[in-house]
Amino acid sequence: MNASSPVDRYPRPEAVSPAEWDARVQLAACYRIFDHLGWTELIYNHISLRVPDEPGHFLLNPFGLHYSEVCASNLVKVDLAGHVVGRIEGEPVWPINPAGFTFHGAIHQALPEAHCVMHVHTTPTMAVCCLDEGLSFTNFYAAQLHGKVAYHEFEGITVHLDEGRRILASAAGKPVLLLRNHGPVTIGFSLANAFGLMWLLTRACEVQQSAQAMGRLRPIAQPVLEACVRDSLNFDPRFGAGQDAFDAMVRLVERRDPSFRR
């Protein structure tokens, strides 16, 4: 690795373990990817990631920063009670968004396989969340999510801890949860898996939105839907579960601005 590489320009702080720093860099890159894709909402919404080898701790974006400002060192580490832990020396003390912790904390606490949780307010995904029928499994992308989508009724802004428990119950083990009249949540066994789910869902909603404006949606037969789920590389750990696509996006945002590694 030459001395001018981004990895060398932004070294790991000594007080942070290599595993945690790698998680921080990957999560910061993900925030920059969301910004690149236009999946931002001012300073709102959230992506959380478990800290490796630290049960009960996860990383979340600092409340008040745009996604384009998030970097490895300013991510906030919290416990399952929402308390900030392990602040990196020299970094400002940032709060976290209560609306994010409410259900992210509940999901991370109850589901050991929930390594990463994502929530966005993009127009196509919110539009589908506002439909009575929700997501229609009538296009290539939606077909891969057949049997993986659950719904939660709208209760207002998600700042109440008791709703976090109801959101968890509504998910019922499904990796995609549509908060009705609100927006989507994806729950991944890896960061790449959660990203792949969100990308699939976003494309499915975009296509559905366009198709519904043109006429009736053409159904897909049940056996074909089941085959699409079986064959999708986004869910199979043997084929990376979307890791290669996520890595390609990391390279893209790194070429634009590698400061997420700071």
Buried (B, 14 or more C-beta within 10 A) or exposed (E): EEEEEBEEEBEBBEEBBEEBBBBBBBBBBBBBBBBBBEBBBEBBBBBBBBBBEBEBBBBBBBBEBEBBBBBBBBBBBBBBEBEBEBBBEEBEEBEBBBBBBBBBBBBBBBBEEBBBBBBBBBEBBBBBBBBEEBBBBBBEBBBBBBEBBBBBEEBEEBEBBEBBBBBBEBBEEBBBBBBBEBBBBBBBBBBBBBBBBBBBBBBBBBBBBEBBEEEEBEEBEEEEBEEBBEEBBBBEEEEBBBBEBBBEBBEEBBEEBBBBBB
